[in-house]
């Protein structure tokens, strides 16, 4: 588990923290390597000899995440893992979490960061007022709460077309062949819009 508030010993160095928590878990050397590799991947390798009390908030958040990996767990609970990180470090952490997922770990994530949830989750649950209001794949949720329209942008205009009947819509087909075509996209809801809509439902 990695909680939003880091659980670390500030008088110990980063390395000493990792080794201490590994010992509590009876982790072997190979398992501990996973945590040290995570520290290197997240830019902490050069700071592991420093006392954690000298770390910034973002450094503590990253080390706290590494601490959760010291016993090479199959099930990983992450609570607001990107809190306090700048955009670059959030991307690096997100990519690292995705690699853990691809390696076969099961990851349960709690977050208010809808972008992070959308990019990481195969199934996303929305809890509002203490009740589970939705549990589905993020893409399914975005489609369900979005507009059933396709938007075409050209250099001079934006036009929207119903998804039904596109194959026989002459105007739509003509725009697809236009040299002024800039983009084509479905108007799925954002995860923020989904969260608001689901939370407002009775």
C-alpha positions as CSV (number, residue, x, y, z in Angstrom):
1,X,0.0,0.0,0.0
2,X,1.1,3.6,-0.7
3,X,-1.1,6.1,1.1
4,X,-1.4,9.8,0.0
5,X,0.5,10.8,3.1
6,X,3.9,9.1,2.9
7,X,4.7,6.7,5.7
8,X,8.4,7.0,6.1
9,X,11.1,7.5,8.8
10,X,12.5,10.9,8.2
11,X,15.8,10.4,10.2
12,X,16.6,7.4,8.0
13,X,17.9,7.8,4.5
14,X,15.8,6.8,1.5
15,X,17.8,3.6,1.1
16,X,17.6,2.8,4.8
17,X,13.8,3.2,4.6
18,X,13.5,0.8,1.7
19,X,15.7,-1.8,3.4
20,X,13.9,-1.4,6.7
21,X,10.4,-1.9,5.2
22,X,11.8,-4.8,3.1
23,X,13.0,-6.5,6.3
24,X,9.6,-6.1,7.9
25,X,8.1,-7.9,4.8
26,X,10.9,-10.6,4.8
27,X,11.6,-9.5,1.3
28,X,14.5,-11.2,-0.5
29,X,17.2,-9.3,-2.4
30,X,15.5,-9.8,-5.8
31,X,12.3,-8.3,-4.5
32,X,14.1,-5.3,-3.0
33,X,15.7,-4.7,-6.4
34,X,12.3,-3.9,-7.7
35,X,12.0,-1.0,-5.3
36,X,15.5,0.3,-6.0
37,X,14.8,0.1,-9.8
38,X,11.6,2.1,-9.3
39,X,13.6,4.7,-7.4
40,X,16.0,5.0,-10.3
41,X,13.2,5.1,-12.8
42,X,11.6,8.0,-10.9
43,X,14.7,10.0,-10.5
44,X,15.6,9.3,-6.9
45,X,18.7,7.2,-7.4
46,X,21.0,10.1,-6.5
47,X,19.0,11.0,-3.3
48,X,18.7,7.6,-1.6
49,X,21.7,8.4,0.7
50,X,20.0,11.5,2.0
51,X,17.8,11.6,5.1
52,X,14.1,11.6,4.1
53,X,13.6,14.7,6.3
54,X,15.5,16.6,3.7
55,X,13.3,15.4,0.9
56,X,10.7,17.6,-0.8
57,X,7.1,16.5,-0.8
58,X,7.4,15.1,-4.3
59,X,10.4,13.1,-3.4
60,X,8.7,11.6,-0.4
61,X,5.7,10.7,-2.5
62,X,7.9,8.9,-5.0
63,X,9.9,7.1,-2.3
64,X,6.6,6.1,-0.6
65,X,5.5,4.5,-3.9
66,X,8.8,2.6,-4.1
67,X,8.4,1.5,-0.5
68,X,5.1,-0.2,-1.5
69,X,7.1,-2.3,-4.0
70,X,9.9,-3.6,-1.7
71,X,8.3,-7.1,-1.4
72,X,7.4,-7.3,-5.1
73,X,3.6,-7.5,-4.4
74,X,1.0,-9.1,-6.7
75,X,-1.7,-6.7,-5.3
76,X,-0.8,-3.0,-5.1
77,X,-3.1,-0.3,-3.5
78,X,-2.3,3.3,-4.4
79,X,-3.9,6.3,-2.8
80,X,-3.5,9.6,-4.9
81,X,-0.1,8.4,-6.2
82,X,0.6,11.6,-8.2
83,X,-0.1,14.1,-5.4
84,X,2.6,16.8,-5.2
85,X,4.3,15.8,-8.4
86,X,5.0,18.2,-11.3
87,X,3.6,17.2,-14.8
88,X,6.8,15.5,-15.9
89,X,7.1,13.3,-12.8
90,X,3.4,12.5,-13.0
91,X,4.0,11.1,-16.5
92,X,7.0,9.1,-15.4
93,X,5.1,7.7,-12.4
94,X,2.0,6.9,-14.6
95,X,4.3,5.1,-17.1
96,X,5.9,3.1,-14.2
97,X,2.5,2.1,-12.8
98,X,1.4,1.0,-16.3
99,X,4.5,-1.2,-16.5
100,X,3.6,-2.8,-13.1
101,X,0.1,-3.4,-14.5
102,X,1.6,-5.0,-17.7
103,X,3.8,-7.2,-15.6
104,X,0.7,-8.8,-14.1
105,X,0.2,-6.9,-10.9
106,X,-3.4,-6.1,-9.8
107,X,-3.6,-2.4,-9.0
108,X,-6.3,-0.7,-7.0
109,X,-6.1,3.1,-7.3
110,X,-8.0,5.8,-5.5
111,X,-7.7,9.3,-6.9
112,X,-9.5,12.6,-7.7
113,X,-7.3,12.9,-10.8
114,X,-9.6,11.9,-13.6
115,X,-6.8,12.0,-16.2
116,X,-4.7,9.6,-14.2
117,X,-7.7,7.3,-13.6
118,X,-8.7,7.3,-17.2
119,X,-5.2,6.4,-18.4
120,X,-4.5,3.7,-15.8
121,X,-7.8,1.9,-15.1
122,X,-9.4,-1.0,-17.0
123,X,-12.5,-0.6,-14.7
124,X,-13.3,2.7,-13.1
125,X,-15.7,3.1,-10.1
126,X,-17.2,6.4,-9.2
127,X,-18.2,6.9,-5.6
128,X,-20.4,9.8,-4.6
129,X,-22.1,10.4,-1.2
130,X,-20.7,7.0,0.0
131,X,-22.3,5.1,-2.8
132,X,-20.8,3.3,-5.8
133,X,-22.6,5.1,-8.7
134,X,-20.8,3.6,-11.7
135,X,-18.3,0.8,-12.4
136,X,-17.2,0.4,-16.0
137,X,-14.4,0.8,-18.5
138,X,-13.5,4.5,-18.9
139,X,-14.1,4.5,-22.6
140,X,-17.6,3.0,-22.1
141,X,-18.4,5.7,-19.6
142,X,-17.2,8.5,-21.8
143,X,-19.2,7.2,-24.7
144,X,-22.4,6.7,-22.6
145,X,-22.3,10.3,-21.2
146,X,-21.1,12.0,-24.3
147,X,-22.9,13.3,-27.4
148,X,-23.7,10.8,-30.1
149,X,-22.0,13.1,-32.6
150,X,-18.9,13.3,-34.7
151,X,-17.2,16.6,-35.1
152,X,-15.3,17.6,-38.2
153,X,-13.0,20.7,-38.1
154,X,-11.8,22.3,-41.3
155,X,-9.6,25.4,-41.6
156,X,-12.7,27.6,-41.7
157,X,-15.5,25.8,-39.8
158,X,-16.6,23.2,-37.2
159,X,-19.5,20.9,-38.1
160,X,-21.2,18.1,-36.2
161,X,-22.9,15.0,-37.6
162,X,-25.1,12.3,-35.9
163,X,-23.3,9.0,-35.8
164,X,-26.3,7.3,-37.4
165,X,-26.3,7.5,-41.1
166,X,-22.7,8.8,-41.6
167,X,-22.0,6.4,-44.4
168,X,-24.7,7.9,-46.6
169,X,-24.3,11.6,-45.5
170,X,-23.0,13.4,-48.6
171,X,-21.9,16.5,-46.7
172,X,-19.9,14.4,-44.2
173,X,-18.3,12.3,-46.9
174,X,-17.4,15.5,-48.9
175,X,-15.7,17.1,-45.9
176,X,-13.6,13.9,-45.4
177,X,-12.1,14.5,-48.9
178,X,-11.6,18.3,-48.3
179,X,-8.0,19.6,-48.5
180,X,-9.1,21.9,-45.6
181,X,-9.8,19.0,-43.2
182,X,-8.0,19.4,-39.9
183,X,-9.5,16.8,-37.5
184,X,-12.3,14.3,-37.0
185,X,-13.4,13.2,-33.5
186,X,-16.3,11.7,-31.6
187,X,-17.7,13.9,-28.9
188,X,-17.2,11.6,-25.9
189,X,-17.6,13.1,-22.5
190,X,-14.4,13.9,-20.5
191,X,-14.0,11.9,-17.3
192,X,-14.6,15.1,-15.4
193,X,-18.0,15.4,-17.1
194,X,-18.8,11.8,-16.5
195,X,-18.0,12.2,-12.8
196,X,-20.2,15.2,-12.5
197,X,-23.1,13.6,-14.4
198,X,-22.9,10.4,-12.4
199,X,-22.6,12.2,-9.1
200,X,-25.7,14.3,-9.9
201,X,-27.8,11.2,-10.6
202,X,-30.2,10.1,-7.9
